[in-house]
Amino acid sequence: MNEVLITGTGLWTPEYGVTNAELVESLTRAVRKWNADHAAEIESGELEERDLPSEKFIVRASGVGHRYVIEKEGLLDPDRLRPHLPTRSEDELSIQAEICVAAAEEALAQAGISGSELDAVVVGASNIQRAYPAIAIEVQDALGAGGFAYDMNVACSSATFALQNAIDAIKTGSARRALVLCPELTSCHNNFELREFHFIFGDACTAVVLESADVAGAAGGAGTGESWSVLGTRLATKFSNNIRNDFGFMNVAEDTPRHPHELLFRQNGRQVFGDVCPMVAEHIATHAAEVGVDLEDLKRFWLHQANLGMNKTIAKTLLDREPSPEESPVILDEYANTSSAGSVIAFHKHRDGLEVGDQAVLCSFGAGYSVGSVLLRRRS
Ligand code: CO8
């Protein structure tokens, strides 16, 4: 089996930032208008008055402070509450492919290779812009890569599931250099009309370059020289309806039309919190034991970024003490939950201070339920 290295990471961050205050203001205006428009039904008891959102709740319950989005005006318009995006022609690069290419360029530069040296491209994301041709094949074409490319979706866990696919391909020799992308445009599938969901998500795209150790560094490019050995990967799933989205190709054929909210993200957040924290802690502990890594020797936990309390709980269970902010980095204050991109953003932005030989874990978890972990050791 070939040794697999991560030799580059990249991040595309949208140009528009949205604060909690801006989101709360637009939803407050929309809810006040709805309550006024339905005053008679509320008065008669036919409808319930809707509650207003709250900035204080958002920060206390989730740790989310801000997010970046691909388009801001539409989702802050109280009469719309969803982004405005231009419909692109077939001759233009799709929006998801475009953000993949932007993130890929940074990752390829770090690795010191060009797109033409890749022989596998895997796009893993919670939502894919179209059914086919695959976004990954479009990216492969745009980068001049060879080999094969495909899209896949395991919601927030798409990051680690896609990484395992790329790692397995390199280990067994069906690819030598692979690119894993997580183009998350969550703002197109988030429900900005409901106060329990409107604050959760943000947009971003990540890229990871993986290479077989025997070819890494052989391309001759000016990479950073930093590399991470993959010590092992572990994936698990367990069915749950607590995070759900019924958008799909059968919607047009269904005899009973769905409520529009069923075609967007929805969850029973409190139940998810309770179910997933122990599942993830147990998953990482088992994985570390299988690979022969002591939990105390894990210097960093790049965890999926859904909720600050969840990440603290998971790291505390594993370490048997409070994690320091360096040990379990959080990006929720700036990026919010970017679905599968979150754990990779944490890895991309927070690996300073780790030395050659240091071990760490990247772990994503979410709908399905699903959880995946990648154990890493800094090699150079
Ligand atoms: N402002 C004020 N009050 C509020 C608000 C608000 N915005 N929202 C809810 N409340 C109220 C509720 O009505 C409730 O009132 P009451 O007690 O009277 O019923 C009270 O506050 C408490 O509500 P919750 O129990 O819902 O609040 P929690 O403390 O549980 O916090 C969270 C809610 C923040 C959602 C929290 O439960 C959480 O983060 N859970 C973890 C969720 C998680 O990790 N999910 C993973 C999702 S990611 C994924 O895998 C899907 C990927 C798909 C991406 C698609 C892109 C769109």
Boltz pocket constraint, residues with backbone or C-beta under 6 A from the ligand:
constraints:
  - pocket:
      binder: B
      contacts: [[A, 52], [A, 53], [A, 54], [A, 55], [A, 57], [A, 58], [A, 61], [A, 62], [A, 126], [A, 155], [A, 156], [A, 157], [A, 185], [A, 186], [A, 187], [A, 189], [A, 190], [A, 191], [A, 195], [A, 196], [A, 197], [A, 201], [A, 243], [A, 265], [A, 267], [A, 268], [A, 269], [A, 270], [A, 271], [A, 272], [A, 273], [A, 306], [A, 307], [A, 310], [A, 337], [A, 339], [A, 365], [A, 366], [A, 367]]
      max_distance: 6.0
